[in-house]
Amino acid sequence: MKKSNVLIVGGGGREHAIACALKKSDKVGKLYCIPGNAGIAQIAECVPSVKATELEKIVEFVNSHPDIELTVVAPDDPLAMGLVDKLEKAGHRAFGPRANAAIIEASKVFSKNLMRKYDIPTAKYETFSSYEKALEYVQTCPIPTVIKADGLALGKGVIIANTREEAEAGLREIMLDKAFGSAGSEVVIEEFLTGFEVSVLAFCDGKTVVPMASSQDHKRAHDGDTGLNTGGMGTFSPQNKYTPEMAERAMKTVFLPTVRALEKEGRPFKGVLYFGLMITSAGDIKVLEYNARFGDPEAQVILPRLKTDVFDVFNACIDGTLNRIALEWDERAAVCVVAASGGYPLKYEKGKKITFGDIDEDVTVYHAGTAICPECGEIVTSGGRVLGVTALGKDLSEAKKKAYDNIKKISFEGMFYRNDICKEA
C-alpha cells in the first residue's frame, strides 16, 4: 500500500499528540513538522528554522516537497492568518478551517454575535471598542463579570472580575496597557455563569459534525483554580458529569446550529471545532467559547483514546464525507498533567535541562515547550508549558494516579505542576 507523507504545522503538545496519532496509521509514511519540538523530532523531520506563522515559507516548503500529500494546520494563529487558504490556492491538501471560518475563534465579538443571530445559547453580553464606554458599563453591570479580549491571546485573554475594582483593572490591562496586543482592541463583557465546564471537540466537513469524547481543561496556574489563566495546566477525559442526555441536547442546540450558521454565513467549517460549554446549575447548556482547532492539552487526552484512523478522519473532513465515518473510542479514561516552567504564565527562563526517569506503559510524555540544546545535545526547556504527562487507566482515578506517579519521574529547574488535576476522581 502506498503511504502518504504528512506535514504538521505547530510545535506544542497538541502537535506532538497529532503526530503520535498519525504515526499509528498504516496509511501514513514520513512525518514532517514546522517548527516541531524535541519530542516531535523523535518521530518526524522537524524544520525549526521556520515559524508556524511564516505562511509564505511554509507554502514554499510544501511546494519544494511534492511527497507531502497532506498538511495539518494545528495552531490558532496560522489558521486565522489563512494558511489553509494559501495552501489550497497553491494546489495542496490541507486540514483545518479556512480563515473566514477560523474567525469563530479569532474574534470573540464575531462568535458572540453569531450566537445571538442564530439563537445559540450563551452568556448575556455586551461588546465594546471604546474603553470609556466599557468602563462606564462595568461600573453598573452585575458582579462577578467576565472580560474577554476579542482576538487571539494564547488562551490567556480572559479575566474573571470578582469586584468592580478588578473589572476596572482588567479593562485597563486589556484595552489601555495592551497586555494582549491588538487582541484587546475590542472586548466582550459577559455574565458570569456557574455550573461545571466540559470541552467537546468535534470533527466537521462543512455540513456534518461528529463530536469526539468529552474532556475538561484546568486553565488556572495553581491548585484550587487559583492564579492566572494559562493555556491549560491539565485535562481529563471523559468529563463524567456530562451525560448522554446532555450530549444529545448539545448536538441539537449548539453543535449542529453552529455548523449550519457558519454554512449559511458562507463560512463552511472544515476541521476541528472546539466547543467550550458550561452546564449551568439550572441544567442549561451554554457556549463559553469556540476554538477552531484541537485544544491543548485536550488533544493529549482525546487522541490517545481515538481508535479510528485519524488520517482517514482528516481526509473525510476535507472531502465532505464525514457522514461515512463512525468514531470508535478506547473505553479507558485519560488524564494529562502539565509540567510548567517556574514563573509561567508570566516571565520564565528557558534552557533548563530536563531529566526523564523510566516512564510506565500506558503513559505518554507529550513535549510542548522543549528543544534540543545545540551545544550539549540534551533536551531542554523552551517554553512556559514544557511537558504533558498523559496516562490511560480503567477509570479516571487509575489514570490520575498513573499520571502523577510518572510526572514525579521528570525534573528540571523551576518545574511546577498542579496537584489537583481531575479532582473529580
C-alpha positions as CSV (number, residue, x, y, z in Angstrom):
1,M,0.0,0.0,0.0
2,K,1.3,3.4,-0.9
3,K,1.8,5.6,2.2
4,S,1.2,9.3,2.4
5,N,3.7,11.8,3.8
6,V,2.2,14.4,6.1
7,L,3.3,17.9,7.3
8,I,2.1,19.1,10.7
9,V,2.3,22.8,11.4
10,G,2.9,23.8,15.0
11,G,5.3,22.9,17.8
12,G,3.4,22.2,21.0
13,G,1.9,19.4,23.0
14,R,-1.1,19.3,20.7
15,E,1.1,18.8,17.7
16,H,3.0,16.1,19.4
17,A,-0.3,14.3,20.1
18,I,-1.4,14.7,16.5
19,A,2.0,13.3,15.3
20,C,1.7,10.3,17.6
21,A,-1.9,9.6,16.3
22,L,-0.8,9.9,12.7
23,K,2.2,7.7,13.3
24,K,-0.2,4.9,14.3
25,S,-1.9,4.9,10.9
26,D,-0.6,2.3,8.4
27,K,-1.5,4.8,5.6
28,V,1.0,7.4,6.8
29,G,4.6,7.4,5.8
30,K,7.1,10.1,6.7
31,L,6.1,12.9,9.0
32,Y,7.4,16.5,8.8
33,C,6.8,19.2,11.4
34,I,7.2,23.0,11.2
35,P,8.8,24.0,13.6
36,G,8.3,21.0,15.9
37,N,10.0,20.3,19.2
38,A,12.4,17.8,20.8
39,G,9.7,15.2,21.3
40,I,8.2,15.5,17.8
41,A,11.7,15.3,16.4
42,Q,11.9,11.7,17.7
43,I,9.2,10.6,15.1
44,A,9.2,13.4,12.5
45,E,11.6,15.5,10.5
46,C,11.4,19.0,12.1
47,V,12.1,22.3,10.5
48,P,12.9,24.6,13.5
49,S,14.1,27.4,11.3
50,V,10.6,28.2,10.1
51,K,7.9,29.6,12.4
52,A,4.2,28.4,12.3
53,T,3.3,32.0,11.4
54,E,5.6,32.3,8.4
55,L,3.0,31.3,5.9
56,E,4.9,32.0,2.7
57,K,7.8,29.9,3.9
58,I,5.5,27.0,4.8
59,V,3.9,27.1,1.3
60,E,7.4,27.2,-0.3
61,F,8.4,24.2,1.8
62,V,5.3,22.2,0.7
63,N,5.9,23.3,-2.9
64,S,9.5,22.0,-2.7
65,H,8.4,18.7,-1.1
66,P,6.0,17.1,-3.7
67,D,6.0,14.0,-1.5
68,I,3.8,15.8,1.1
69,E,0.2,14.8,0.4
70,L,-1.5,16.5,3.4
71,T,-0.7,19.4,5.7
72,V,-2.3,19.6,9.1
73,V,-2.5,23.1,10.3
74,A,-2.9,22.8,14.1
75,P,-2.4,26.2,15.9
76,D,-4.8,29.1,16.0
77,D,-2.6,31.9,14.6
78,P,-1.8,30.3,11.1
79,L,-5.4,29.3,10.8
80,A,-6.7,32.8,11.4
81,M,-4.0,34.2,9.1
82,G,-5.2,32.0,6.2
83,L,-2.6,29.3,5.9
84,V,-5.2,26.7,4.7
85,D,-6.4,29.2,2.1
86,K,-2.8,29.7,0.8
87,L,-2.0,26.0,0.7
88,E,-5.2,25.2,-1.2
89,K,-4.6,28.1,-3.6
90,A,-1.1,26.5,-4.3
91,G,-2.9,23.2,-5.1
92,H,-2.2,21.4,-1.8
93,R,-4.5,19.4,0.5
94,A,-4.8,21.0,4.0
95,F,-6.7,20.0,7.1
96,G,-8.1,22.9,9.1
97,P,-10.7,25.7,8.6
98,R,-10.1,28.5,6.1
99,A,-9.6,32.0,7.6
100,N,-13.2,33.0,7.1
101,A,-14.4,30.1,9.3
102,A,-11.4,30.3,11.8
103,I,-12.7,33.7,12.7
104,I,-15.1,31.9,15.1
105,E,-12.1,31.7,17.4
106,A,-10.1,34.6,16.2
107,S,-12.9,37.1,17.1
108,K,-15.0,36.7,20.2
109,V,-17.1,39.6,19.1
110,F,-17.9,37.7,15.8
111,S,-18.7,34.4,17.7
112,K,-20.9,36.1,20.2
113,N,-22.8,38.0,17.5
114,L,-23.2,34.7,15.5
115,M,-24.7,33.0,18.6
116,R,-27.1,35.9,19.1
117,K,-28.2,35.9,15.5
118,Y,-28.8,32.2,15.3
119,D,-30.2,31.7,18.9
120,I,-27.3,29.5,20.1
121,P,-27.3,29.6,23.9
122,T,-24.5,31.6,25.5
123,A,-24.0,34.1,28.4
124,K,-25.6,37.5,28.1
125,Y,-23.0,40.0,26.9
126,E,-22.1,43.4,25.5
127,T,-19.2,44.4,23.2
128,F,-17.1,47.5,23.3
129,S,-14.4,49.1,21.2
130,S,-14.4,52.2,23.4
131,Y,-12.5,52.0,26.8
132,E,-14.6,54.8,28.2
133,K,-17.9,53.1,27.4
134,A,-16.7,49.7,28.6
135,L,-15.6,51.4,31.9
136,E,-19.0,53.0,32.3
137,Y,-20.6,49.6,31.7
138,V,-18.6,47.7,34.4
139,Q,-19.5,50.3,37.0
140,T,-23.1,49.1,36.9
141,C,-23.1,45.6,35.5
142,P,-23.6,42.5,37.7
143,I,-20.5,41.3,39.6
144,P,-18.7,38.8,39.1
145,T,-18.3,39.5,35.4
146,V,-16.1,38.1,32.7
147,I,-14.0,40.3,30.4
148,K,-12.6,38.8,27.2
149,A,-10.1,40.3,24.7
150,D,-11.7,40.0,21.3
151,G,-8.7,38.4,19.5
152,L,-6.3,35.5,20.0
153,A,-4.3,35.7,23.2
154,L,-2.8,32.2,23.7
155,G,-5.8,31.2,25.9
156,K,-5.0,33.9,28.4
157,G,-7.2,36.8,27.3
158,V,-10.0,36.2,29.8
159,I,-10.3,38.0,33.1
160,I,-12.9,36.9,35.7
161,A,-13.5,40.0,37.9
162,N,-15.0,39.4,41.3
163,T,-15.1,43.1,42.2
164,R,-15.7,46.4,40.3
165,E,-12.1,47.3,41.1
166,E,-10.9,44.0,39.4
167,A,-13.2,44.7,36.4
168,E,-11.7,48.2,36.0
169,A,-8.2,46.9,36.4
170,G,-8.9,44.2,33.8
171,L,-10.2,46.7,31.3
172,R,-7.1,48.8,31.7
173,E,-4.9,45.8,31.3
174,I,-6.6,44.7,28.1
175,M,-7.6,47.9,26.4
176,L,-5.1,50.5,27.6
177,D,-2.0,48.6,28.6
178,K,-2.5,46.2,25.6
179,A,-1.4,43.2,27.7
180,F,-2.6,41.0,24.7
181,G,-1.6,43.4,22.0
182,S,-4.1,44.2,19.2
183,A,-6.3,41.3,20.5
184,G,-7.6,43.7,23.1
185,S,-8.8,46.5,20.8
186,E,-12.3,45.3,21.4
187,V,-13.7,43.4,24.4
188,V,-16.7,41.2,25.3
189,I,-18.1,41.7,28.8
190,E,-20.4,38.9,29.7
191,E,-22.4,37.5,32.6
192,F,-20.5,35.1,34.9
193,L,-22.1,31.6,34.7
194,T,-21.9,28.9,37.4
195,G,-22.0,25.2,36.9
196,F,-19.5,22.8,35.5
197,E,-17.4,23.0,32.4
198,V,-17.0,20.5,29.6
199,S,-14.9,20.6,26.4
200,V,-16.3,18.9,23.4
201,L,-14.2,18.8,20.2
202,A,-15.9,17.8,17.0
203,F,-14.8,16.9,13.5
204,C,-16.6,18.9,10.8
205,D,-16.7,18.7,7.0
206,G,-18.8,21.9,6.4
207,K,-22.1,20.1,6.9
208,T,-21.6,17.1,9.1
209,V,-20.5,17.4,12.7
210,V,-19.1,14.4,14.7
211,P,-18.4,15.1,18.4
212,M,-15.4,13.4,20.0
213,A,-15.2,12.1,23.6
214,S,-15.7,14.8,26.2
215,S,-12.9,16.3,28.3
216,Q,-12.3,19.1,30.8
217,D,-9.4,21.5,30.9
218,H,-7.9,23.3,34.0
219,K,-6.9,26.8,33.0
220,R,-5.7,28.4,36.2
221,A,-2.0,28.1,37.1
222,H,-2.2,26.8,40.6
223,D,-4.1,24.4,42.8
224,G,-7.7,25.2,43.8
225,D,-8.2,27.0,40.5
226,T,-6.2,30.0,41.7
227,G,-3.6,32.1,39.9
228,L,-3.6,33.5,36.4
229,N,-5.2,31.9,33.4
230,T,-2.8,29.8,31.3
231,G,-3.1,27.8,28.1
232,G,-4.1,24.8,30.2
233,M,-2.4,23.0,33.2
234,G,-4.0,19.6,32.7
235,T,-7.1,17.9,31.4
236,F,-9.0,14.6,31.7
237,S,-11.4,12.6,29.5
238,P,-14.2,11.7,29.8
239,Q,-16.0,14.5,31.7
240,N,-18.0,12.1,33.8
241,K,-20.7,14.6,34.7
242,Y,-21.6,15.1,31.0
243,T,-24.4,12.6,30.4
244,P,-25.6,11.1,27.1
245,E,-28.8,13.2,27.5
246,M,-26.7,16.4,27.8
247,A,-24.7,15.3,24.7
248,E,-27.9,14.8,22.7
249,R,-29.2,18.3,23.8
250,A,-25.9,19.9,23.0
251,M,-26.0,18.4,19.5
252,K,-29.5,19.8,18.8
253,T,-29.0,23.3,20.5
254,V,-25.3,24.0,19.9
255,F,-23.2,21.7,17.6
256,L,-25.5,21.4,14.6
257,P,-26.8,25.0,14.8
258,T,-23.2,26.4,14.9
259,V,-22.1,24.4,11.8
260,R,-25.3,25.4,10.0
261,A,-24.9,29.0,11.0
262,L,-21.4,29.1,9.6
263,E,-22.5,27.4,6.4
264,K,-25.4,30.0,6.0
265,E,-22.9,32.8,6.5
266,G,-20.8,31.5,3.6
267,R,-18.1,30.2,6.0
268,P,-18.3,26.4,5.9
269,F,-16.2,24.9,8.7
270,K,-13.9,22.0,7.8
271,G,-11.6,20.8,10.6
272,V,-11.9,20.6,14.4
273,L,-14.4,22.8,16.1
274,Y,-13.9,23.0,19.8
275,F,-17.0,23.8,22.0
276,G,-16.3,25.1,25.5
277,L,-19.5,24.5,27.3
278,M,-21.0,25.4,30.7
279,I,-23.7,23.2,32.1
280,T,-25.3,25.6,34.5
281,S,-26.7,24.9,37.9
282,A,-30.2,25.0,36.3
283,G,-29.1,22.4,33.8
284,D,-28.9,24.7,30.8
285,I,-26.1,24.2,28.2
286,K,-24.4,27.4,27.2
287,V,-21.4,28.1,25.0
288,L,-18.4,29.7,26.8
289,E,-16.1,29.8,23.8
290,Y,-15.3,28.3,20.4
291,N,-11.8,27.2,19.2
292,A,-11.1,26.5,15.6
293,R,-8.7,23.6,16.2
294,F,-7.8,20.8,18.7
295,G,-7.5,22.1,22.2
296,D,-4.2,21.9,24.0
297,P,-4.0,20.0,26.3
298,E,-7.4,18.4,25.4
299,A,-5.8,16.8,22.3
300,Q,-3.4,15.0,24.7
301,V,-6.3,13.0,26.3
302,I,-8.6,12.8,23.3
303,L,-6.3,11.5,20.6
304,P,-4.8,8.6,22.7
305,R,-8.4,7.4,23.2
306,L,-9.4,7.6,19.5
307,K,-9.2,4.1,17.9
308,T,-10.4,5.2,14.4
309,D,-7.5,6.1,12.0
310,V,-7.2,9.8,12.3
311,F,-5.7,10.1,8.8
312,D,-9.0,8.8,7.4
313,V,-10.9,11.3,9.5
314,F,-8.8,14.2,8.4
315,N,-9.4,13.3,4.8
316,A,-13.1,12.8,5.3
317,C,-13.4,16.3,6.7
318,I,-11.6,17.7,3.6
319,D,-13.6,15.7,1.1
320,G,-17.1,16.2,2.8
321,T,-17.5,12.5,3.5
322,L,-17.5,12.7,7.3
323,N,-21.0,11.1,7.4
324,R,-19.4,7.8,6.4
325,I,-17.1,7.8,9.4
326,A,-18.0,6.3,12.8
327,L,-15.6,7.2,15.5
328,E,-14.5,4.4,17.9
329,W,-13.1,5.1,21.3
330,D,-10.9,3.3,23.8
331,E,-13.1,2.8,26.9
332,R,-10.3,3.7,29.2
333,A,-10.1,7.1,30.8
334,A,-7.2,9.5,30.3
335,V,-5.6,12.2,32.5
336,C,-2.9,14.7,31.4
337,V,-0.9,16.8,33.9
338,V,1.2,19.6,32.6
339,A,4.7,20.4,33.9
340,A,5.4,24.1,33.5
341,S,8.4,26.5,33.9
342,G,8.8,28.4,37.1
343,G,7.1,31.8,36.7
344,Y,4.7,30.7,34.0
345,P,2.4,32.3,32.7
346,L,4.4,35.4,33.3
347,K,8.2,35.6,33.0
348,Y,10.1,32.3,33.0
349,E,13.6,31.1,32.0
350,K,14.4,28.7,29.1
351,G,17.2,26.3,28.5
352,K,16.8,24.2,31.7
353,K,18.0,20.6,31.2
354,I,15.1,18.0,31.6
355,T,15.8,14.7,33.3
356,F,13.5,11.8,32.5
357,G,13.0,8.6,34.6
358,D,11.6,5.3,33.4
359,I,8.1,6.1,32.3
360,D,5.4,3.4,32.7
361,E,3.5,1.7,29.9
362,D,0.1,3.3,29.1
363,V,1.8,6.7,29.9
364,T,2.9,9.1,27.2
365,V,5.0,12.2,27.8
366,Y,4.0,14.8,25.2
367,H,6.5,17.6,24.6
368,A,5.3,21.2,24.4
369,G,8.0,23.7,25.2
370,T,11.1,21.6,24.6
371,A,14.2,21.9,22.3
372,I,17.5,20.1,21.8
373,C,20.4,22.2,23.1
374,P,22.7,22.8,20.1
375,E,25.8,22.8,22.4
376,C,25.2,19.8,24.6
377,G,22.6,17.8,22.6
378,E,20.4,17.4,25.7
379,I,16.6,18.1,25.8
380,V,16.0,21.5,27.5
381,T,13.0,23.7,28.2
382,S,12.0,26.3,25.6
383,G,8.5,27.4,26.7
384,G,6.1,28.0,29.6
385,R,4.2,24.7,29.4
386,V,7.0,22.2,28.9
387,L,5.6,18.7,29.0
388,G,2.2,16.9,29.4
389,V,2.2,13.5,31.1
390,T,-0.8,11.6,29.9
391,A,-1.9,8.3,31.4
392,L,-4.6,5.8,30.5
393,G,-6.5,3.8,33.1
394,K,-9.6,1.7,33.6
395,D,-11.2,4.8,35.2
396,L,-10.3,8.4,35.9
397,S,-8.9,7.5,39.4
398,E,-6.4,5.0,38.0
399,A,-5.4,7.3,35.1
400,K,-4.9,10.2,37.5
401,K,-2.7,8.1,39.9
402,K,-0.6,6.9,36.9
403,A,-0.1,10.4,35.6
404,Y,1.0,11.8,39.0
405,D,3.2,8.8,39.7
406,N,5.0,9.4,36.4
407,I,5.3,13.2,36.4
408,K,7.4,12.7,39.6
409,K,9.9,10.9,37.5
410,I,10.6,14.0,35.5
411,S,12.6,17.0,36.7
412,F,14.0,20.4,35.6
413,E,15.0,23.5,37.5
414,G,11.9,25.6,38.4
415,M,9.4,22.8,37.3
416,F,5.9,23.0,38.8
417,Y,2.5,21.4,38.2
418,R,-0.9,21.4,39.7
419,N,-1.7,18.6,42.2
420,D,-5.4,18.7,41.7
421,I,-6.0,17.9,38.0
422,C,-9.1,15.8,37.7
423,K,-10.0,16.4,41.4
424,E,-13.4,14.8,40.4
425,A,-11.6,11.4,40.6
